[in-house]
Amino acid sequence: MKKIIFTEKAPAPIGPYSQAVLIGNTLYTSGQIALHPFSGELILDSIEVETKQVMENMKAVLEAAEMNFSNVVKTTIFIMDMADFAAINKVYATYFDEQLAPARETVQVAGLPKGVNVEISMVAVK
């Protein structure tokens, strides 16, 4: 059975999608960008600050599904400029145990919503 996951601690969807969907023990998250969940403002001070906001938004979605980063089995990172990869990776790495890190792909794209520099989605399993 499909269960929609929603938390006010992450940005509300701005279209016909959910923050995440839980099917059985598997959680599929929508991509998160650096929107502050309460003010709705973009946090774009630096690529590091932007990535931290994305990961904090994702943390809130995982927690709403009674999970955390140790449950994540796959991530997808969309970035505007591959030159930002090292800085994004440095922040991203602080959220995972390197020995149990999820599978991942990182893709440079031509554009992201609201002109952000990074968007991350995840799949997690209880």
N, C-alpha and C positions, 0 to 999 in steps of 0.2 A: 504494500500500500504506500502511496506517495504522500509524504508529509512536507508541507511548506515550512521552512525555517525563516523566522523574522526576528530581528532584534532592533530596538531603538538605539543601541550602542554602535551601530554601523549605519552608513548612509542608506536611506530608503531608496528602493528602486525608482527610477525615473521613466519607466516604460513597462511594457507587458512581460516582466520577468520577476523572479523571486531572488532574494539574497542567496538562498540555497534550497536544495531539494534533497530530502532524505528518503531513500528507497531501501528498505531492509536495514542493513548496517552500513550502507554506503551513502556518503554525503557528497553531493556535487554542488560546488559553489559557483556563483556568478563571479565575473571578474570584479575586483575592487580597485578603485582609484583613490587618490589622495583627497577625498572630500571629508571634511570634518563632519562627524555624524550629527552634531547638535547645531552648529552654525550654518552648515551647508557650504562653507567657504572652501575653496581649493587651497591646499597646503603645498606650495611650490617654492619654498625658500631655497632649497638646494635639492639635488637628486637624493641625497642621504635622508633629509627630512621628509621628502615626498615618499620615499620607499618605506620609511618607518610608519608613516600614517597609513599607507596601504596595508602593511603587515598588522598594525593595530586594528584596522577595520576587519581584516580577515580573522584575527584572534577573537573578536567579538562574535563574528558569525559562527566560528567553530564552537565557542562557549555556549552559544544559544542552542546548539545541537548536542550539548554535553560532551564535547570533544575538545582536544587541544592539538598543538602542532605535532605531538608524537603520533597522532592518528593519521596524519597526512601521508598518502602514498604516492601522490603525483601532483606536480605543480606545473603551471604554464606561465611564463613571464613574457609579456609583450613590452618591448621597449622601442622608443623612437630613434635612439642613437646607440649603436653597439659600443661606442666610446664610453658610455655610462655603465657598461656591464660590471666592471670591477667594483665601482662604488655601490651599485645595487646589490651585488653579490655579498659584499662585506656586511651590509645591514641585514640582508636576508639570512645570512649564516648565523646571526645571533639568535634566531628563533628556532634553530634546529640543532639536535645532537648530531654531529657529523657522522658518527658511526651508524645512525639510523635514519639518515637524511632520505627524503623521498626521491623518486625518479623526477626528472625535470627536463623541460625544453625551454629555451630562451630564443625568442624570435624578434628580429627587428621589423617594425611595421611602418607603413607610410603615414599613419595617423591613428590617434586614439581619442576617445570621447573627451570633450571639453579642453582639448589641447594639452592633456597631461603627457608626461614623459614615460610613465610606467603603469602597467595594469597587470594584476596577478590573479589567477584563478587556481583552485585546488580541488582535489578529490581526496576524501578521507574515509577511513573505515574504522568502525568501533571494534 
